[in-house]
């Protein structure tokens, strides 16, 4: 087995275990047994379980940030605003639904999110990441989006932060529901789409 492949196998298996059992509850022995290597072989790639976690977080966040409309948005940047000039509530709805589909179906992103859910009350590092990904980035994106649509005249004037909270926080709950009960994803995604369209219609400037 090639060294590079072994390292990737360790990362893949560790993330799968972390997403089901949590980081704290997963042992080095469980990881090496699942990969089919000895502990000595694992330690030639990673010095500790924490080092595995650090590498996973780094790699997955890099990948997530390439595709995340939430993490990449900068509503204070005139160049970003200029790139959004053709954005409408209808286009935004499709972008949001596409992003939700990505975070639900991209295996590594989905597993990291499940690991964060398990570890958020035990591991300060992961708790901070959970807050950033599932609250701070989300609310920041939607607050900027709402203010953008208010400024463009699509939506009636109001408190952008409160309006964004009303829009995005129920969506976060529905994403968690899909994680727990994947068989409900189709009906939940339909509900999310219906809710986003309802929100924009309720706040539409008349």
ChimeraX attribute file (.defattr): number of C-alpha atoms within 10 A of each C-alpha:
attribute: neighborCount
match mode: 1-to-1
recipient: residues
	/A:1	5
	/A:2	6
	/A:3	11
	/A:4	9
	/A:5	10
	/A:6	17
	/A:7	17
	/A:8	13
	/A:9	17
	/A:10	21
	/A:11	20
	/A:12	16
	/A:13	17
	/A:14	25
	/A:15	25
	/A:16	19
	/A:17	20
	/A:18	24
	/A:19	22
	/A:20	14
	/A:21	15
	/A:22	20
	/A:23	22
	/A:24	13
	/A:25	11
	/A:26	16
	/A:27	14
	/A:28	14
	/A:29	13
	/A:30	14
	/A:31	25
	/A:32	20
	/A:33	13
	/A:34	14
	/A:35	18
	/A:36	13
	/A:37	14
	/A:38	12
	/A:39	13
	/A:40	11
	/A:41	14
	/A:42	20
	/A:43	13
	/A:44	10
	/A:45	16
	/A:46	17
	/A:47	11
	/A:48	12
	/A:49	17
	/A:50	12
	/A:51	12
	/A:52	18
	/A:53	18
	/A:54	12
	/A:55	13
	/A:56	19
	/A:57	18
	/A:58	12
	/A:59	13
	/A:60	16
	/A:61	19
	/A:62	11
	/A:63	13
	/A:64	19
	/A:65	12
	/A:66	11
	/A:67	14
	/A:68	17
	/A:69	17
	/A:70	20
	/A:71	18
	/A:72	14
	/A:73	18
	/A:74	16
	/A:75	19
	/A:76	9
	/A:77	9
	/A:78	10
	/A:79	10
	/A:80	13
	/A:81	17
	/A:82	11
	/A:83	9
	/A:84	14
	/A:85	10
	/A:86	8
	/A:87	17
	/A:88	13
	/A:89	19
	/A:90	11
	/A:91	10
	/A:92	14
	/A:93	18
	/A:94	13
	/A:95	14
	/A:96	17
	/A:97	15
	/A:98	13
	/A:99	16
	/A:100	17
	/A:101	14
	/A:102	16
	/A:103	18
	/A:104	20
	/A:105	12
	/A:106	11
	/A:107	13
	/A:108	22
	/A:109	18
	/A:110	17
	/A:111	22
	/A:112	21
	/A:113	22
	/A:114	22
	/A:115	22
	/A:116	26
	/A:117	17
	/A:118	20
	/A:119	22
	/A:120	17
	/A:121	10
	/A:122	13
	/A:123	14
	/A:124	11
	/A:125	12
	/A:126	22
	/A:127	16
	/A:128	12
	/A:129	18
	/A:130	20
	/A:131	14
	/A:132	15
	/A:133	16
	/A:134	17
	/A:135	16
	/A:136	14
	/A:137	18
	/A:138	21
	/A:139	22
	/A:140	19
	/A:141	20
	/A:142	23
	/A:143	21
	/A:144	19
	/A:145	22
	/A:146	26
	/A:147	22
	/A:148	20
	/A:149	20
	/A:150	19
	/A:151	12
	/A:152	13
	/A:153	13
	/A:154	19
	/A:155	20
	/A:156	18
	/A:157	15
	/A:158	12
	/A:159	12
	/A:160	18
	/A:161	16
	/A:162	12
	/A:163	16
	/A:164	21
	/A:165	17
	/A:166	14
	/A:167	21
	/A:168	19
	/A:169	16
	/A:170	13
	/A:171	20
	/A:172	15
	/A:173	12
	/A:174	18
	/A:175	21
	/A:176	16
	/A:177	15
	/A:178	17
	/A:179	17
	/A:180	12
	/A:181	10
	/A:182	13
	/A:183	11
	/A:184	13
	/A:185	18
	/A:186	11
	/A:187	11
	/A:188	17
	/A:189	18
	/A:190	11
	/A:191	14
	/A:192	23
	/A:193	17
	/A:194	12
	/A:195	15
	/A:196	21
	/A:197	14
	/A:198	13
	/A:199	16
	/A:200	19
	/A:201	13
	/A:202	11
	/A:203	16
	/A:204	16
	/A:205	13
	/A:206	7
